[in-house]
Amino acid sequence: MFAVLDLGTNTFHLVIAKKANDSFEIICKKEIAVKLGEGSINQQYISDSAYTRGLDALKVFKQAIDYYQVEDIKAIATSAIRDADNGKDFISAARKLYGFIIETIDGETEAEYIYKAVVSTVPYIDSNILVMDIGGGSVELIIGNKNNIYWKQSFAIGAARLIGPYHQQDPIDADDLCKLIAYIHHQLEPLEPQLSIYKPQILVGAAGAFQSILEIAEIKLDSQNAAVFDLEKFYQLYHQMINSSKQEREQMKGLDGFRVEMMVAAMVLMKVVLDIQNTQQLYISTFSLKEGLLLTYF
């Protein structure tokens, strides 16, 4: 057996798996909302409370790893830890307390793992695709097909970075929404020429907030851990989300509690990319970084 730790900005993930033919079989899966970026991500600092939540989550992971007697472990840290001034301190504490050797990866490496995972769930698509992963700290965008990556970039516009400056009222203020959309468009300027070159007609969303809209809409997955999401249904859900209060989102069936605060920003990110791409179809995959790590290392 082997284990992967994906230490993200909003959520820490643990997957314990074993080999199964050319893929893997999941034995244990844990997801803990740590909100490392809460209140201080744009100051490049992990607050004391978030720091403690992160280490507490690693303690839970260590207990599971010991229970299953796992020796092969790959631990990866992404945006919040790699950008924080005290990120190295957190990595040192994790090693001292629990023996975890955590590797910090850059955004482009993260994008490669994400793409490998997502492509494995949509092998039946022959055309070029645009893959999008929305994290708390960063957004990864990758263009390619089932054989090659043609372009990839990580953008520091994750949902946790956006809610502070642009989502101060709930429901989001109309003026703030306009400013948020304009800001995302500006940040994503490098995407547009790549779309003209490679012409991906399909957007594939990777897990996370994308998986949340699948669950809200009660859409079933196909046999490959992916599903088609009707664009008309997406826009209906988008308008419902941006007009919702936090209390209303808390009552939405299928929306996990730790996504309530960031879901509006995530939906705006999705819509802006859909509009820029002028996509013909939206697919959603339940695979992302952690599955890419499993497919790569084990």
KENU-162363 format. One line per 10 residues: number of its first residue (from 1); their letters; for each residue x, y, z of C-alpha. Coordinates in steps of 0.001 Angstrom, whole numbers. Layout:
<rodos>
NUM) a) X:Y:Z | ...;
</rodos>
This chain:
<rodos>
1) mfavldlgtn) 0:0:0 | 985:3609:-482 | -247:7031:602 | -527:10458:-976 | -902:13686:998 | -2151:16686:-961 | -1769:19732:1290 | -3831:22436:-352 | -4787:25946:653 | -8323:25121:1705;
11) tfhlviakka) -8224:21362:2220 | -5736:18667:3178 | -6304:15310:1481 | -5045:11840:2329 | -5477:8852:24 | -4213:5384:910 | -4326:2991:-2025 | -2944:-216:-3457 | -2009:-1282:-6966 | -4849:-2591:-9123;
21) ndsfeiickk) -3813:-3541:-12668 | -2725:-307:-14387 | -4426:1915:-11817 | -5090:1898:-8083 | -7720:855:-5576 | -8492:3298:-2765 | -8333:1805:728 | -8802:4953:2812 | -9644:8541:1925 | -9718:11548:4259;
31) eiavklgegs) -10448:15196:3545 | -10021:17878:6210 | -10836:21566:5792 | -7834:23409:7234 | -8337:26816:5573 | -4633:27603:5656 | -5209:30831:3785 | -7975:32141:6018 | -7504:35830:6750 | -3857:36045:5731;
41) inqqyisdsa) -3256:34379:2370 | -2791:37686:547 | -193:38646:3173 | 1710:35422:2383 | 1403:34127:5910 | -231:31158:7631 | -2027:32465:10712 | -1524:30788:14095 | -4997:29226:14068 | -4613:27923:10505;
51) ytrgldalkv) -1132:26615:11322 | -2596:24633:14224 | -5469:23302:12097 | -2951:22105:9520 | -823:20234:12037 | -3932:18747:13660 | -4994:17407:10255 | -1573:15830:9747 | -1940:14104:13113 | -5157:12475:11869;
61) fkqaidyyqv) -3405:11437:8656 | -489:9975:10607 | -2870:7856:12670 | -4478:6450:9511 | -1106:5770:7890 | 89:3944:10996 | -3144:1946:11201 | -2727:669:7644 | 1048:266:8116 | 1861:2327:5035;
71) edikaiatsa) 5530:2872:4256 | 5466:4467:795 | 4334:8062:1274 | 4319:11053:-1090 | 3442:14392:512 | 2961:17498:-1638 | 2312:21115:-599 | 836:23692:-2957 | -4:27393:-3074 | -552:28467:545;
81) irdadngkdf) 2497:26663:1936 | 4809:27439:-985 | 3967:31172:-875 | 3802:31713:2893 | 6758:33264:4700 | 6309:30654:7435 | 5615:27790:5020 | 9073:26279:5607 | 8434:26396:9355 | 5228:24419:8830;
91) isaarklygf) 7078:21815:6751 | 9760:21503:9443 | 7134:21089:12171 | 5356:18381:10166 | 8589:16437:9811 | 9539:16844:13458 | 6119:15869:14816 | 4998:13176:12382 | 7941:12283:10179 | 6336:13600:6986;
101) iietidgete) 8775:14750:4322 | 6787:17359:2429 | 7769:18514:-1048 | 6647:21956:-2167 | 5827:21999:-5870 | 5427:24958:-8195 | 2224:25711:-10050 | 3301:24273:-13397 | 4285:20954:-11821 | 948:20933:-10032;
111) aeyiykavvs) -755:21505:-13382 | 999:18480:-14902 | -211:16153:-12141 | -3741:17525:-12420 | -3791:17037:-16174 | -2543:13462:-15959 | -5331:12645:-13521 | -8112:14363:-15453 | -7143:12904:-18835 | -7333:9413:-17345;
121) tvpyidsnil) -11051:10003:-16706 | -11917:11272:-20218 | -9952:8967:-22570 | -12872:8990:-25004 | -12351:12675:-25916 | -10131:12933:-29006 | -10039:16714:-29428 | -8002:19283:-27532 | -9401:20164:-24106 | -8929:22921:-21554;
131) vmdigggsve) -8558:21607:-18006 | -9258:23905:-15056 | -8505:23277:-11389 | -9709:25834:-8829 | -7846:25792:-5553 | -7926:28104:-2602 | -4623:29713:-3532 | -4212:29150:-7254 | -6001:28183:-10442 | -4334:25833:-12911;
141) liignknniy) -5237:25930:-16608 | -3874:23364:-19053 | -4495:22787:-22766 | -3771:19445:-24389 | -5182:16158:-25560 | -4933:12590:-24268 | -1328:12347:-25488 | 243:15775:-24977 | 192:18978:-22956 | 545:22012:-25223;
151) wkqsfaigaa) 312:24811:-22662 | -60:25141:-18906 | -24:27967:-16385 | -799:28484:-12728 | -2506:31731:-11712 | -2494:33098:-8153 | -6235:33768:-8193 | -7560:30916:-6077 | -10932:31368:-4403 | -9422:32127:-968;
161) rligpyhqqd) -7403:34991:-2478 | -10508:36522:-4055 | -13062:36497:-1258 | -11227:39074:897 | -10968:41875:-1655 | -14124:41132:-3659 | -16668:39268:-1542 | -17142:41398:1552 | -20942:41407:1448 | -23278:38436:1261;
171) pidaddlckl) -24888:38138:-1241 | -21996:39599:-3198 | -22479:43284:-4017 | -23129:44010:-7711 | -20223:46457:-7884 | -17855:43960:-6227 | -19006:41290:-8670 | -18179:43519:-11635 | -14766:44300:-10165 | -14126:40603:-9489;
181) iayihhqlep) -15010:39619:-13058 | -12800:42387:-14463 | -9905:41339:-12221 | -10134:37685:-13265 | -10306:38651:-16947 | -7174:40754:-16510 | -5291:37993:-14716 | -6239:35441:-17369 | -5013:37470:-20340 | -2309:34847:-21137;
191) lepqlsiykp) -5053:32267:-21741 | -6745:33934:-24698 | -3943:33637:-27305 | -3476:29965:-26366 | -7160:29321:-26977 | -6771:30845:-30444 | -3819:28575:-31206 | -5088:25244:-29866 | -8870:25767:-30078 | -10077:23495:-27266;
201) qilvgaagaf) -13858:23187:-27529 | -14344:21393:-24207 | -13681:22593:-20652 | -12973:19841:-18127 | -13208:20920:-14499 | -11083:19048:-11979 | -12779:17936:-8749 | -13077:20484:-5905 | -15651:23201:-6600 | -16536:21522:-9888;
211) qsileiaeik) -17413:18336:-8048 | -19571:20402:-5701 | -21761:21615:-8569 | -22118:18009:-9728 | -23383:17072:-6281 | -25682:20090:-5989 | -27210:19225:-9368 | -27315:15507:-8455 | -25601:14453:-11676 | -24301:10902:-11814;
221) ldsqnaavfd) -20780:10018:-12902 | -19966:7776:-15829 | -17758:4704:-15433 | -14617:6837:-15829 | -15228:9149:-12819 | -16422:12022:-14996 | -19707:13515:-16172 | -21111:15994:-18686 | -22576:19127:-17102 | -25283:20874:-19104;
231) lekfyqlyhq) -24260:24499:-19752 | -27784:25836:-19300 | -27900:24140:-15915 | -24519:25653:-15066 | -25700:29208:-15780 | -28849:28648:-13725 | -26724:27466:-10806 | -24313:30376:-11293 | -27095:32943:-10924 | -28497:31089:-7919;
241) minsskqere) -25065:31075:-6287 | -24134:34731:-6804 | -27535:35818:-5474 | -27325:33591:-2404 | -26447:34475:1164 | -24050:32411:3227 | -26999:31029:5185 | -28718:29955:1957 | -25561:28250:698 | -25260:26417:3999;
251) qmkgldgfrv) -28646:24881:3279 | -27758:23755:-259 | -27834:20003:-519 | -24535:18702:-1890 | -22437:21739:-926 | -19921:20818:1753 | -19655:23278:4613 | -16014:24126:3973 | -16879:25305:443 | -19691:27653:1479;
261) emmvaamvlm) -17536:30774:1794 | -15515:30253:-1388 | -18167:28864:-3724 | -19296:32223:-5124 | -15748:33163:-6138 | -15238:29675:-7577 | -18390:29942:-9685 | -17310:33344:-11002 | -13944:31859:-11959 | -15717:29067:-13836;
271) kvvldiqntq) -18027:31455:-15681 | -15237:33784:-16756 | -13268:30888:-18247 | -16373:29488:-19950 | -17021:32927:-21454 | -13417:33438:-22583 | -13263:29979:-24113 | -16767:30140:-25598 | -16884:26446:-24774 | -19224:23983:-26414;
281) qlyistfslk) -19245:21437:-23592 | -18427:21256:-19894 | -17173:17996:-18424 | -16379:17485:-14751 | -13855:14970:-13457 | -13621:13824:-9848 | -9850:13381:-10250 | -7267:16073:-9534 | -3821:16495:-7981 | -3872:13571:-5542;
291) egllltyf) -4926:11097:-8235 | -2242:12482:-10538 | 318:11789:-7827 | -979:8233:-7419 | -789:7604:-11165 | 2742:9063:-11337 | 4512:7665:-8313 | 2848:4372:-7569;
</rodos>
